[in-house]
Amino acid sequence: MNKEHRRRAQLQLSPSHLHIQSNLLQVDRISAPNGQAQNGSHPGKPKRKRTQLTDEQREKMKSYAEHAGWTIVGQRKENIAAACKDIGVTPKTLKYWIHNAKQKLKRSHDQAL
């Protein structure tokens, strides 16, 4: 069995998903063997599910963001942890939600002018 055949056996990919370039075997990043799109830098790993937030959680996060001045920086970890526990999200989720909501507000304000 030559090197190319061994590599194909190891990768378990069909020939239509392989490209040979300069004696190197490269995997096509467009689709996986099962026809599903691969996850960018982590091929074979399933795509992360989006965080589902309730309207109540969004309202609580908005209220906290307004109270905190639309930033997490400079806030005490204990206060953040308590707010996250009350809201039912992780601190990372709160941080990203505040950042995204602030950017969305900026865009809507800029369009209104």
N, C-alpha and C positions, 0 to 999 in steps of 0.2 A: 504494500500500500504506500503510495507516494505521499509527500507532505500535504499537498492540496486535499487529497481524499481524507487524510487524518483530520485536518482542520475542519472540513465540512462535517465529518462525523462528530467531532467535538462540539461544534456550534449547532448541529442539528438544524441546519437551514437548507432550503432547497436552492438549486443553482440560480433561480431567478432573483434571489435576494442577495447574491454575492457579486462582487466586482473584483477582478484581478487587475491590479495596477502596480507596475514596477515590482513584480514578484511578491507583492504583499496582498493579503486577503483583507478586504474592507467590507464591513456590514452596511447595507443600505439602511439609512436612518428613516426613510419614508414610512415603511410599514414593517411590522413584525411578521413572522411566518404565519400567524393565525389571521392576518389581515387587519389587526387593530394597530392604531398609531402608537408609536413608542413614546415614552415620557422623556423627551429631551436629553438631559445629561444622565438620566438613570434608566437606560433601556431595560425592559423586562420588569421594572418595578411598576405596580399599578399607580394610576394618577390619584393624587390626594383629593379627597372629597371636600367640597366647599363647606365652610362653617354655616350652618343654618341658624339664623337668629330670629327670635320672635319680635313682634312689634314692641312688646313690653321691654325686652332687652335693649332694643334700639333706643327707646325713649330714655331708659335709665343711663345708657352710655352717653347719650346727647347731654343729659342733665349733668353727668359727672364731667364731661368734656368742657361744658360751659363754666362750671364751677372751678375747674382746674386751669382755665385759660387756654383750652385747646392744645395742651401739651402734657406729656407724661414726665418730661425732664424736670427735675427739681422737686417732684412730688415724693413724699415719704413712701417707702416700700410697704409699710404697714397700712397706710391709707389706700394705696393701690390694691393691695391684697384684700382688704375689707370690702372695697367697692366691687372687685371682681367676684368675690364670694357672694355678695348680695345680688349681683347681676346674673351670675351663673356662667361666667366665661373665664378664660385664662388671661393673665396679664398681657401675654403676647397678642391675643385676639383684641383686647381693649386697645393696646398700643397701635396696632394696624388699623383698627376701625377709626380711631381718632384721626390718624394721619390721612386716611382716605376720605373721611367726612370733611376734614378741613380743606383738602384739595378740591373736593366737589363744591364746597361753599365758595371758594375762590373763583372757580370757573364760572359758576352761576352769577356771581357778583360782576365778573369781568364782562360777561355777555349782556348783562342788564345795562351797562354803561354805553 
